[in-house]
Amino acid sequence: MNTSQRLDDLLDRWEDSQASGGTPSAEAMCADCPELLEPLRRRLAALQAVDDRLRTQSWAVVSQPVGDAAEAVLEEGVVPELDTRFDQLRFLAHGGLGTVFVARDTKLHRELVLKFIRRKIAHDEPSVDRFLVEAEVTGRLDHPGIVPVYGLGRLPDGRPFYAMRYIQGESLDDAAVQYHADAGKLDDGTRRMALRKLLTHFVAACQTIAYAHRRGIVHRDMKPAHIL
């Protein structure tokens, strides 16, 4: 593990401790690696500067991030570093590979989604390759059932991100649960119409998956919760 990766590991531990209500110090974190004390102090100061700006800048919707949102904002440290084309970033979600924000495109005056590779895996070459392939493959698929990719970029530190259309809606999973919850309360005609609507969405999802399969692309985490 190189110095940068060791620092990332210390930062992860520091953030976990802080999120749990602890008050970790750089000295305590570096008790077994005193040579990393000064670099860690500099990184913590940078993270604090990010947090301070998130609390005061008008483009930041997340003013006092906590829990997962705090991890996402602090681990990326990207909000002040992005091109001024994007502003009003707000945390949306994160998974094993990426962290997702909603942002406003100041040139085209629309909301979009920016997905960044997570800092903790930014030095892992296979993970970076997977992230780039994900963006490239998705960008090659042109279908109304697939979220379009607008572009690929890099942060000043070299970490990649890509921009996508911002899609809002109910997941297929939620729609199915709601249908079954309501079915017993509906008359036959209304229930048949609701079922037809639900099945129409399901068929549309199947057609979208078939389109990707015909192009040799397999989604390895397909489930109703991931379909809007």
C-alpha positions in Angstrom: 0.0 0.0 0.0 1.5 3.3 -1.1 1.4 6.6 0.9 -1.6 7.9 -0.8 -3.6 4.8 -0.2 -2.5 4.7 3.4 -3.8 8.3 3.8 -7.1 7.3 2.2 -7.4 4.5 4.6 -6.8 6.9 7.6 -9.3 9.3 6.2 -11.9 6.6 5.9 -11.4 5.6 9.5 -11.5 9.3 10.6 -14.8 9.8 8.7 -16.3 6.6 10.1 -15.4 7.7 13.7 -16.7 11.2 13.2 -20.0 9.9 11.7 -20.4 7.8 14.8 -20.1 10.8 17.0 -16.4 10.5 17.8 -13.8 13.2 17.9 -10.7 11.6 16.4 -7.5 13.5 16.3 -4.8 13.3 13.7 -2.2 12.4 16.4 -4.3 9.4 17.6 -4.9 8.2 14.0 -1.2 8.3 13.3 0.0 6.7 16.5 1.5 3.8 14.5 2.6 5.8 11.5 3.9 9.2 12.7 5.4 9.9 9.3 1.8 10.4 8.0 0.8 12.9 10.7 1.6 16.1 8.7 0.1 14.8 5.4 -3.0 13.7 7.3 -3.3 17.1 8.9 -3.2 18.7 5.5 -5.9 16.4 4.1 -8.1 16.9 7.1 -7.7 20.7 6.8 -8.8 20.4 3.1 -11.8 18.4 4.0 -12.8 20.9 6.7 -12.5 23.7 4.1 -14.8 21.7 1.8 -17.3 21.3 4.7 -17.1 25.0 5.6 -17.8 26.0 2.0 -20.7 23.6 1.8 -22.2 25.3 4.8 -21.9 28.8 3.3 -22.0 28.7 -0.5 -25.3 29.4 -2.2 -24.7 26.5 -4.7 -24.6 23.9 -2.0 -27.9 22.4 -1.0 -26.4 20.0 1.5 -25.5 22.4 4.3 -24.7 20.1 7.2 -24.2 16.6 5.7 -24.6 13.7 8.1 -24.3 9.9 7.7 -24.1 8.7 4.1 -24.4 12.1 2.7 -21.5 13.3 4.9 -19.4 10.4 3.6 -20.3 11.1 0.0 -19.5 14.8 0.2 -16.4 14.6 2.3 -15.0 11.6 0.5 -15.3 13.2 -2.9 -14.3 16.7 -2.0 -15.6 17.8 -5.4 -18.1 20.5 -5.0 -15.7 23.5 -5.0 -13.5 21.9 -7.6 -16.0 21.4 -10.4 -16.2 23.5 -13.5 -18.5 26.5 -12.9 -20.8 25.0 -15.5 -22.3 22.9 -12.7 -23.7 24.3 -9.5 -26.3 23.6 -6.8 -25.0 20.1 -6.2 -27.0 17.9 -3.9 -26.2 14.4 -2.8 -28.5 11.7 -4.3 -27.0 8.3 -3.6 -23.9 6.2 -3.6 -23.0 2.6 -4.2 -20.0 0.4 -4.3 -18.5 2.1 -7.4 -19.8 5.6 -7.5 -21.3 8.6 -5.7 -24.1 10.4 -7.4 -25.1 14.1 -7.2 -27.9 16.1 -8.8 -26.5 19.3 -10.3 -27.7 22.2 -12.4 -26.1 22.8 -15.8 -25.7 26.5 -16.0 -25.2 26.6 -19.7 -28.3 24.5 -20.7 -30.3 25.4 -17.6 -31.4 21.9 -16.7 -30.8 19.5 -13.9 -28.7 16.4 -14.5 -26.9 13.7 -12.6 -23.1 13.6 -12.0 -21.6 10.3 -11.0 -18.1 10.3 -9.5 -15.9 7.3 -8.8 -15.6 6.9 -5.0 -12.4 8.2 -3.5 -11.7 5.1 -1.6 -11.3 3.1 -4.8 -9.9 5.9 -7.0 -6.5 4.3 -6.8 -7.7 0.8 -7.7 -7.0 0.4 -11.5 -9.6 -2.4 -12.1 -12.3 -0.2 -10.3 -11.4 2.8 -12.4 -11.5 0.7 -15.6 -14.9 -0.6 -14.6 -16.2 2.9 -14.0 -15.0 4.1 -17.4 -16.4 1.1 -19.2 -19.7 1.6 -17.5 -19.8 5.2 -18.8 -18.7 4.2 -22.3 -21.0 1.2 -22.7 -24.0 3.2 -21.4 -23.1 6.1 -23.7 -23.2 3.7 -26.7 -26.8 2.5 -25.9 -29.4 4.7 -27.6 -32.9 3.6 -26.4 -35.7 5.5 -24.7 -35.6 3.1 -21.8 -31.9 3.7 -21.0 -30.7 6.9 -19.2 -28.5 8.8 -21.7 -25.0 9.7 -20.9 -24.2 13.3 -21.8 -20.4 13.3 -21.3 -17.3 12.1 -19.4 -14.9 14.3 -17.5 -12.2 14.3 -14.9 -11.7 16.2 -11.7 -8.4 18.2 -11.1 -7.0 15.2 -9.2 -7.7 12.9 -12.2 -10.7 11.1 -10.9 -13.3 10.4 -13.6 -17.0 11.4 -13.5 -19.8 11.3 -16.1 -23.0 13.2 -16.6 -26.4 11.7 -17.2 -30.0 12.8 -17.7 -31.8 13.2 -14.3 -34.7 10.8 -14.2 -37.4 11.0 -11.5 -40.1 8.6 -10.9 -41.4 5.6 -9.0 -39.4 2.3 -9.1 -41.0 -0.7 -10.6 -40.6 -2.4 -7.3 -42.6 0.3 -5.5 -45.2 0.3 -8.2 -45.7 -3.5 -7.8 -45.9 -3.3 -4.0 -48.5 -0.4 -4.3 -50.6 -2.4 -6.9 -50.8 -5.4 -4.6 -51.6 -3.2 -1.6 -54.4 -1.5 -3.4 -55.8 -4.4 -5.5 -58.2 -5.6 -2.9 -59.8 -2.2 -2.5 -60.5 -1.6 -6.3 -63.4 -2.7 -8.4 -62.7 -5.2 -11.2 -62.4 -2.7 -14.0 -60.1 -0.3 -12.1 -58.0 -3.2 -10.9 -57.6 -4.6 -14.5 -56.5 -1.1 -15.7 -54.0 -0.8 -12.9 -52.6 -4.3 -13.7 -52.4 -3.5 -17.4 -50.5 -0.3 -16.6 -48.0 -2.2 -14.3 -47.5 -4.9 -17.0 -47.0 -2.3 -19.7 -44.1 -0.9 -17.6 -42.7 -4.4 -17.1 -42.9 -5.2 -20.8 -41.1 -1.9 -21.6 -38.3 -2.9 -19.2 -38.0 -6.3 -20.9 -37.8 -4.7 -24.3 -35.1 -2.4 -23.0 -33.1 -5.3 -21.6 -33.5 -7.2 -24.8 -32.2 -4.2 -26.7 -29.0 -4.2 -24.5 -28.7 -8.0 -24.9 -28.8 -7.8 -28.7 -25.8 -5.5 -28.4 -23.9 -7.9 -26.2 -24.4 -5.9 -23.0 -25.6 -7.6 -19.8 -26.7 -5.6 -16.7 -25.4 -7.6 -13.7 -27.6 -6.0 -11.1 -31.0 -5.8 -12.8 -34.0 -5.8 -10.3 -37.3 -3.9 -10.0 -35.8 -1.4 -7.6 -33.3 -0.3 -10.3 -36.1 0.3 -12.9 -37.9 3.6 -12.8 
